[in-house]
Amino acid sequence: MAENSKSRVTADAAFLRTQTQSLTRNRVLSETETINQARDANTARLKALRLQKEEAERAAAASAPPKAKRKRTV
């Protein structure tokens, strides 16, 4: 009976180790996914702002009078 108890204790300890590792891995993966989603959202926001700025610059350049060209003297 003592051997049964010893093997049972060893098996329980191994199971708890495996369970702890699994829970830790899942927590890390969840945190990583959250960070990736936040980064992707920020990237999309910044891209939208950049495209809006570029469009405004193009519109301003199109509405501005063309620069007078200087004639070269020879």
N, C-alpha and C positions, 0 to 999 in steps of 0.2 A: 504494500500500500504506500510506503514511503517513496518508492520509485515513481509510482503513478503521480503522486503529488508533486514530486520534483519536475517531472516532465510536463505536468500541467502548468506549473509556475513558469517554466521556460517558454512554453508555447504562448502563455498569456503575455509574457514580457515581449516576445517577438511580435505578437499581434499588435500590442500597444505601440511599439516602435514603428511598425509599418503604418498603422493608423495615423500616428502623429506626423510622419513624413508625408503622407497623402494629404492631410489637412493643411500642412504648411505649403505644400506644392500648389494646392488649389487656391490658397490665399494669395500667394505670390502671383499666380496667373491672373487672378481676378484684379489685383492691383495694377498689373502690367496692362491689362485690357482697358482699365479705366484711364490710365495715363495715355494710352494710344488714342482712345476716343477723344480725350480733351485736346490732344495735340492736333488730331485731324480736324476737329471743330475750329480750332484757332487758325489753322492753316487755311481752311475754307473761308473764314471771315476775312483774313488778311488778303487773300486772293481777290475776294469780291471788292474790297476797298481799293486795291491796286488797279483793278480793271476799271472801276468807277473813276479813279483819278486819271488814268490814261485816256479814257473817253472824254473827260472834261478838258484835258490838255489838247486833244485832237480837235475838239469843237472850238476851243479858243484860238488855236492856230488857224483853223479854217475861216473863222470870222475876222481875224486880224488882217489888215491890209498887207499886201505883199511888200516886202522890202524893196526899195529902189536899188536897181543894179548900178554899180559905178562903171562908167566907161573907162576902159584902159587907154591911157595915152601912150603913143609909141614914140 
